[in-house]
């Protein structure tokens, strides 16, 4: 049976494995496939009653729970597209995202709703229903509908088959919405089936938050195969002392997270004391995994198969490397990101999108089934994001510089723009600058990223301060925290009388590095 | 109690706020909710506290509720230390 929509994966497994655990919250309860379908159907009805129709966007602003998983499948079943946001980020940022794609309704908590409404000037979202999940009465999730008088314009028509929009950091200060369809997600999920050969007895970790693209594997691959999703809540997820025992207690067989989290497990999690014998696959993605830390992990966990999965949110995972050898600890050269996943094609191109001669470095371009539809309502960005061949094929420009080692096997060299990766998160330095700039006493702001042996990368901000009393670093961090999620707050601040400029009056980042 | 605050304050200034004026960090500065300590910094602080004071923090004692200010941190540590006779 060929499945074309994500919620069909759930219904298919529910008909074959109704009593298998579909999703387990280790601190609360588990839902079987039968129960998850029932919960998703109830949410679908609530959403339809709230006015959600095919193609409508529905926001999700809540921590990870069996309820949010049911909400995702409820939204998809209502033929809507879900828009998950970081529930711990400033409400203003989340509200801006929901207004950007004009969500029809949101799934959130009472507290989340109050904060979102306070951050918006439009008429408030109103609770239209409460979500109830068997054995999880404390969840406190609501469906809230857009007010009839809310004239937030439908800026764009949703493309056919839209399944979800993941917002990533945008260089102009506004996050941009990466649109994926059922088909683009399924192209990736089907590749995972081929490569990882999951069965209904697998138990997948769900470490990443749902607004993070790693969640696509965590959610849909287990559901497709009648396996279990083991939810790792945000609080537990960043606490290695609690995380390591969970791998054993929950009998996790497939783990997926950023390298940073694996590093924390090694450094703070006492992983060697934990029985991880059931773990058969460890996948990581989102940032470079330094050889030294890979080796430390493998010294404790020798038996699982290790996979480095590469791909920006825009492409899902598009290349992969089954990692069998780790370079020496002091190796500083480029690390492999492997070869194209089935269904995708890759090539190395120059600045004009033309294929580079063999052996030359250049930008990695990707085309194929897993590549996004485009950005929500950003026609100009979309035009830049893709190179279109004369035959009409669309190649996504990753912005990542690579070189080939052997046919179709790529090594990552660096970025060609001002995006940095920190603990797996994508950060546009421009968004940090734009946020700082909003403060009345900051007339100029610039951010740079510098390599750091300890944490991988340090973000340094330079500002010009207008008031007479110089600000403290504590104060500046607070200013950043007002608009930015925690992972984007600069590590260091310098107050300077004037930022260095180039001859065309642009900020001279080269000079800033020298100032440092 | 003041000793504990001084020790923790010196550690935070050195590790996470290099270059900061000591007086900018007071007993009620919000460390986690105002962006001074991110999740990695919080873990390092927890390790430091556990090692320095020979105590173990419970899984639910490593968030803003217990660690958001020097006041709260000092209270948490004091509550874990053996009572003096």
Interface residues (C-beta under 8 A of the other chain):
Chain A: X235 X236 X238 X239 X240 X241 X242 X260 X264 X268 X423 X455 X472 X473 X474 X475 X477 X478 X480 X481 X484 X486 X487 X489 X492
Chain B: X17 X18 X19 X20 X21 X24 X25 X29 X30 X33 X34 X35 X36 X38 X39 X40 X43 X47 X59 X62 X63
